[in-house]
Amino acid sequence: MPSRGQGDGQLSEADLQKLQVLRQRDREVRAHEMAHVAAGGSLVRGGASFTYEVGPDGQRYAMGGEVGIDTSPGRTPVETLAKADQIRAAALAPTDPSGQDRQVAAMATRMAMQARMELATQGNTSVSRNDTSGTTGQPTLAAYTDAVASEQSSGSAIDLFA
């Protein structure tokens, strides 16, 4: 129940200050999530969702939000690379990325590195077939690829938080 000031129907000074804080946070959260949506494009799943706090005026104000984004690998390494770049751009789109946003960007960077390694491996397939000197470096590449793949969850969606 809102606390009332001297006049009937008026909010107290403390409530007015709280409203100012709530309105500012609401604007920040909505702008943050809309930046994710705009940069995420077709990878965004379901738009932005918000958590709310009811202010002393009875209105709901967004205090936090999230945007679901598809982080599954593409059908090809080239598609995965493009998708990883878009995921990273969406994660870092707000002017003040959250810790979760930075984690998603790092995951997208790993996803892109794996796709680049796959492309490099595909490009070297004909060379390695003709090379009789052995497979120097291949165990390291395979180990790294397995490590990166285990960090990713295929077909997943990640929430980007405000």
N, C-alpha and C positions, 0 to 999 in steps of 0.2 A: 504494500500500500504506500503510495507516495506520501512523503511528509509535506505538510502544507505550511505555507508562510502566513503572513498576517491576513492577506486577502484570500477569500474563498476561491478555490480553484487554481491558486498560484503555487508553484513549486518553491521550496526553500532555496536559499543560496547554495547550500551543499548539494542539493539535488540538481540544480542548474549546472554546477561544476561537473558533477558526475555525468550529466547528459552531454556536456561538451567533450569529455573524454570518450564516452561511448560512441558518439557520432564520428569523432576523428578515427577511432579504431575501426569502425564500420567501413569508412571510406578507404582506409589503408588495406584492410582485408579484401574488400571487393576488387580494388585495383590490382592487388597482388595476384589473386586468383584469375582475374580476367587476362592478365599478362600471360599466365600459363595457357589459358584456353586459346588465346590468339596465336601464340607461337606453336602450340601443340597441333593445331589443325585437325586433320583426319585421325590422328592418334589419340585424341581426347575421347574418353569413354564416359558419356553421361553428363558432361558439363561440370560446373562447380557446385559443391554442396557446402553448406555453412553450419557452424554451431552458433547459437544465439544466446544473448543475455537480454532479459527484459529490463528496460530502463525504468526510472521513477515515473516516467510519463505513460507507462504501459506499452510502449512500442518495443519491438524486437530489434536488436543491434547485432550484426555479425561480429563475433569475437575471434573466430578461427574459420578456416576453410580448407578444402582439399579439392584437387582435380585428379581424377583417375586417368592414367595414360597407358596405352598398350606398349609394353616393353618386350614383346616376343620378337625373336629374330625374324628377319625377312626370309623369303624363299631362296635367295641367293646371297652370296657375300656382298655383292654390289648393293642389293636392296637393303641388307642389314646395315651396311655402312651409311647409307642415306637416312635410314630410320634412326640410327644411333645419333647422327648429327642433329636430327629434328628433336629427339628426346632431350639431348643436352641443351639445345636452344630453348626448349620449353621450360626446362628446369631452371635455367639461369635468366629467364625473361624478366622477372620482376627486378626492380631497382635494388631490392634488399632480399636476396635469396636466403631462405631459412637453412638450417643445418640439414634438414631432410632434402631440400632442393639440391644442396651441394652433394649429398650422397647419391642422389639420382643422377646428377651430372657426371659424377665419378664412375658410376655403373655404366653409363652410356659411353664414356671414354673407353672403358675396358671392352665393351661390346664392339666398338669401332676398331680397337686394336686387334681383337680376335678376327674380325672380318678382313682387316688388312693382311693379317697373317695367312688366312685362308686364300686370299687372292694371290699373295706371294707364293704360297705353296703350289697353287694351281699353275701359276706361271712357270715354276721351276720343275714341274713334273717331267717334262720332256728332257730337260737337262739331267735330272737325277737318274733317269732310266739309262742314259748313256754314260753316266759317271761310274767308273769301276773302282774309285778310290774309297768307297764306303759311304756311310751315312752320317758323317760328322755333323753334329749340331741338331740332328733330327730328334734325339731323345729330349733335348732341352725344349725344342719347339712343341713337341707333343705334351710334355709335362706342363708347359705354360698354358697351352690351349685347354688341357683338361682342367687346370686350376681355374681359369677364367670361366669355362663352361659350368663348373660346379657352383660358382658364385651367382650365376644367372639362373633364373627360373623361366623355362620356356613357356610362352603363352601367358605370361603374367601381366598384371597391371599394377602400377605403382601410384600411390597417392602423393601428390605434391602439396605440401602444407604451407599455410601462411604463418 
